[in-house]
């Protein structure tokens, strides 16, 4: 058995809270109020729900949103169980700064799920939650001033091809008029995504400015940076 990475057999469907997003993406309230925001893929995060309660415009999109809210809750619960059953085998890949222990993380995942589940049925009708077949997004060009993409792309770099990464990032840029932020820049093994340089030079050759920026969040060892892409 390989303990050098978190040994999970699927792309996990669960979510983070609003407070976790602020740290992961180095966000502040002022930035969040500058215009429409896209969270993609959002999973069962409560960022959109909590932002909506504060009058911040967030659209969440995910490939799973064609399912009913009960199916999504069930899937999320199973994935939380699956991930944290495997977690202890790979606990040496993590640092306990932001979170105190595993129980605190599970509590936050369940808090995010509860808030997501309460908001999703109404939010889906209001088109705040949108079903999307990645990497194609059903939004016009420059629909959002800020696009956030967390715990997906580089994290699952071992099972998502480089071409998918490029197509997906291009699509995030297409729908954005301001900034795209992607976190983390490591895989499930807590090692840097091996083709990061190729992504950066791909953006550079397309005339798109990007930079690697430190964030006030670290859980996987060394995973305290995001990619910030300027779409201006």
BELSULRA-V170399 format. One record per pair of residues at least 6 apart in sequence whose ideal C-beta (glycine too) atoms are under 8 Angstrom apart, sorted by sequence separation. I is the first residue (numbers start at 1). J is the second residue. D is the distance in Angstrom with one decimal. If there is no record, write none. Layout:
# BELSULRA-V170399
<<I:J:D> <I:J:D>>
This chain:
# BELSULRA-V170399
<<1:7:6.9> <21:27:6.4> <22:28:7.2> <39:45:6.5> <42:48:6.2> <51:57:7.7> <52:58:6.5> <99:105:5.1> <123:129:4.7> <132:138:5.8> <186:192:5.6> <187:193:6.1> <193:199:7.8> <203:209:7.8> <204:210:7.4> <218:224:3.9> <51:58:4.3> <65:72:7.6> <153:160:6.8> <173:180:5.9> <185:192:6.1> <186:193:6.5> <203:210:4.7> <217:224:6.4> <16:24:7.0> <39:47:5.6> <64:72:6.3> <67:75:7.2> <130:138:6.4> <157:165:7.4> <172:180:4.8> <185:193:5.7> <216:224:7.9> <39:48:5.8> <99:108:7.7> <119:128:7.9> <120:129:5.7> <130:139:7.9> <215:224:5.9> <48:58:4.2> <172:182:7.9> <200:210:6.0> <214:224:5.9> <215:225:6.5> <47:58:6.4> <48:59:7.2> <64:75:7.0> <91:102:7.7> <154:165:7.6> <169:180:7.3> <185:196:6.2> <214:225:5.6> <215:226:5.3> <48:60:4.0> <153:165:5.9> <213:225:6.5> <47:60:7.3> <169:182:7.4> <212:225:5.3> <213:226:5.7> <37:51:7.2> <88:102:7.7> <212:226:7.5> <213:227:7.8> <45:60:7.0> <87:102:6.2> <153:168:6.4> <212:227:6.0> <213:228:4.9> <153:169:7.5> <211:227:7.6> <212:228:7.7> <210:227:6.0> <211:228:5.3> <21:39:7.9> <42:60:3.5> <84:102:6.5> <210:228:6.7> <32:51:6.8> <37:56:7.0> <39:58:5.9> <42:61:6.3> <43:62:6.0> <149:168:8.0> <210:229:4.5> <37:57:6.5> <38:58:7.6> <39:59:7.2> <40:60:7.5> <41:61:6.7> <42:62:5.2> <209:229:7.3> <210:230:7.1> <36:57:4.7> <37:58:4.6> <38:59:5.3> <39:60:4.6> <40:61:4.7> <41:62:4.5> <43:64:7.5> <84:105:7.7> <208:229:6.2> <209:230:4.3> <35:57:7.4> <36:58:7.8> <37:59:7.2> <38:60:8.0> <39:61:7.3> <40:62:7.4> <41:63:6.5> <84:106:5.9> <208:230:7.2> <33:56:6.2> <36:59:6.8> <38:61:6.8> <149:172:6.1> <208:231:7.5> <21:45:7.3> <32:56:5.0> <147:172:5.0> <21:47:4.6> <80:106:6.5> <203:229:6.6> <15:42:6.9> <185:212:6.9> <15:43:4.5> <17:45:7.5> <18:46:6.3> <44:72:6.4> <147:175:6.6> <154:182:7.1> <199:227:7.7> <14:43:5.8> <15:44:3.8> <16:45:5.1> <17:46:5.3> <18:47:5.2> <44:73:7.7> <80:109:5.1> <135:164:6.5> <147:176:4.5> <153:182:5.9> <155:184:6.2> <158:187:5.8> <13:43:5.3> <14:44:5.2> <15:45:3.2> <16:46:7.7> <17:47:7.2> <80:110:7.2> <146:176:7.4> <154:184:6.5> <157:187:4.9> <158:188:7.0> <165:195:7.2> <169:199:6.8> <190:220:4.4> <192:222:7.7> <12:43:7.8> <13:44:6.2> <15:46:6.3> <16:47:6.9> <144:175:5.8> <145:176:7.4> <149:180:7.1> <154:185:5.3> <155:186:7.1> <156:187:7.3> <158:189:7.9> <190:221:5.1> <15:47:7.6> <18:50:3.7> <44:76:4.3> <135:167:4.5> <142:174:8.0> <143:175:5.0> <144:176:5.4> <145:177:5.5> <146:178:5.5> <147:179:7.3> <148:180:8.0> <149:181:7.3> <150:182:7.6> <151:183:7.3> <154:186:6.5> <155:187:6.1> <156:188:7.2> <183:215:6.6> <190:222:6.3> <17:50:7.0> <18:51:6.4> <43:76:7.6> <76:109:8.0> <80:113:7.6> <135:168:3.9> <141:174:5.7> <142:175:6.9> <143:176:7.8> <144:177:7.0> <145:178:4.0> <146:179:5.6> <147:180:4.5> <148:181:5.4> <149:182:4.8> <150:183:5.1> <151:184:7.1> <154:187:6.6> <155:188:6.3> <162:195:5.1> <166:199:7.1> <190:223:6.4> <134:168:6.1> <137:171:5.3> <141:175:6.7> <142:176:6.7> <143:177:7.9> <144:178:7.6> <145:179:7.7> <147:181:7.2> <149:183:7.7> <150:184:7.9> <165:199:6.2> <169:203:7.4> <183:217:7.7> <186:220:5.7> <135:170:7.8> <136:171:6.7> <137:172:7.7> <140:175:7.4> <142:177:4.0> <146:181:7.3> <173:208:6.4> <77:113:7.3> <135:171:4.8> <139:175:4.6> <157:193:4.7> <162:198:6.5> <166:202:5.7> <170:206:7.9> <184:220:6.4> <186:222:6.6> <76:113:5.1> <134:171:7.9> <137:174:7.6> <157:194:7.0> <162:199:7.9> <186:223:4.6> <137:175:5.5> <157:195:7.3> <185:223:7.0> <154:193:3.8> <184:223:4.0> <73:113:6.5> <76:116:7.9> <185:225:5.3> <184:225:7.3> <185:226:7.0> <154:196:7.3> <183:225:7.8> <184:226:7.3> <185:227:6.3> <183:226:4.1> <72:116:7.9> <73:117:5.0> <182:226:6.1> <183:227:7.7> <72:117:7.4> <181:226:5.3> <182:227:4.4> <181:227:7.1> <180:227:7.8> <181:228:5.5> <182:229:7.5> <69:117:5.8> <72:120:6.8> <180:228:7.5> <181:229:7.6> <13:62:7.9> <179:228:6.1> <180:229:4.1> <179:229:6.6> <13:64:5.7> <69:120:4.8> <179:230:6.1> <180:231:6.3> <69:121:5.3> <178:230:7.9> <179:231:6.5> <176:229:8.0> <178:231:6.0> <177:231:6.0> <178:232:6.7> <69:124:7.9> <176:231:4.3> <177:232:7.4> <173:229:6.3> <172:229:7.7> <173:231:5.3> <13:72:7.4> <65:124:6.9> <169:229:7.3> <15:76:7.3> <13:75:5.1> <14:76:4.9> <13:76:5.5> <60:123:7.6> <65:129:5.5> <14:79:5.3> <46:111:7.0> <50:115:6.3> <65:130:6.6> <66:131:4.5> <13:79:5.0> <14:80:5.3> <46:112:4.2> <49:115:4.6> <65:131:4.0> <12:79:4.4> <45:112:5.6> <46:113:7.7> <49:116:5.8> <52:119:6.7> <62:129:7.7> <64:131:7.8> <65:132:7.5> <12:80:8.0> <44:112:6.2> <46:114:7.7> <48:116:7.9> <59:127:7.4> <60:128:6.7> <61:129:7.4> <63:131:7.3> <10:79:7.2> <14:83:7.4> <44:113:5.0> <46:115:3.6> <49:118:7.0> <59:128:5.8> <60:129:5.1> <61:130:4.3> <62:131:7.3> <63:132:6.4> <12:82:7.1> <46:116:5.0> <49:119:3.6> <58:128:7.1> <59:129:7.7> <60:130:7.3> <61:131:7.3> <62:132:6.8> <63:133:6.2> <12:83:5.3> <45:116:6.4> <48:119:7.1> <49:120:7.9> <52:123:7.1> <59:130:6.1> <61:132:4.3> <63:134:5.6> <10:82:7.4> <44:116:4.6> <9:82:7.8> <44:117:7.6> <46:119:7.5> <8:82:6.2> <49:123:7.1> <8:83:5.6> <23:98:6.7> <48:123:6.8> <52:128:6.5> <61:137:6.8> <6:83:7.1> <61:138:8.0> <8:86:5.7> <7:86:5.2> <6:86:6.1> <48:128:6.1> <59:139:7.8> <6:87:6.9> <48:129:7.0> <7:89:6.6> <7:90:7.0> <6:90:4.6> <5:90:6.4> <59:144:7.2> <3:89:5.0> <4:90:7.7> <3:90:5.8> <6:93:7.0> <42:129:7.6> <1:89:7.0> <5:93:7.3> <20:108:6.8> <3:92:7.6> <4:93:7.9> <142:231:7.6> <17:108:5.7> <41:132:7.9> <16:108:7.2> <20:112:8.0> <40:132:7.1> <16:109:7.8> <41:134:6.7> <15:109:7.1> <17:111:6.0> <40:134:7.7> <14:109:5.2> <17:112:4.9> <16:112:5.7> <93:189:7.1> <94:190:7.8> <15:112:4.2> <40:137:7.0> <93:190:4.3> <14:112:7.3> <15:113:6.6> <17:115:7.6> <90:188:8.0> <14:113:6.8> <15:116:5.8> <38:139:7.3> <47:148:7.8> <38:143:7.3> <45:150:7.8> <38:144:4.3> <36:143:6.6> <37:144:6.0> <40:147:6.7> <36:144:4.8> <37:145:7.1> <38:146:7.5> <40:148:7.4> <41:149:7.2> <43:151:7.7> <35:144:7.1> <36:145:6.1> <37:146:4.7> <38:147:4.6> <39:148:5.2> <40:149:5.6> <35:145:3.1> <36:146:7.9> <37:147:7.4> <38:148:7.0> <39:149:8.0> <34:145:5.4> <35:146:6.9> <37:148:6.8> <39:150:7.7> <41:152:5.4> <34:146:7.1> <32:146:7.5> <31:146:6.9> <98:217:5.7> <98:218:6.5> <99:219:6.5> <97:218:5.8> <98:219:5.7> <97:219:7.9> <25:148:5.5> <95:218:5.7> <95:219:6.8> <25:150:7.1> <94:219:5.7> <95:220:7.8> <24:150:5.8> <94:220:6.0> <95:221:5.4> <21:148:7.0> <93:220:6.0> <94:221:6.6> <93:221:5.9> <21:150:7.2> <40:172:6.9> <16:150:7.0> <38:172:7.9> <16:151:7.4> <38:175:6.4> <38:176:7.4> <11:152:7.2> <35:177:7.6> <35:178:6.9> <34:178:7.2> <11:156:5.6> <11:159:7.5> <5:158:7.9> <26:181:7.6> <25:181:4.8> <25:183:5.9> <24:183:4.8> <24:184:7.8> <8:188:7.1> <5:187:6.9> <6:188:4.5> <5:188:4.4> <6:189:7.9> <5:189:3.6> <4:189:5.5> <5:190:7.6> <26:213:6.6> <26:214:7.9> <26:215:4.4> <25:215:6.7> <26:216:6.6> <24:215:6.2> <23:215:6.6> <23:216:5.2> <24:217:4.7> <23:217:3.8> <20:217:7.4> <26:226:6.7> <25:226:6.2> <24:226:7.3>>
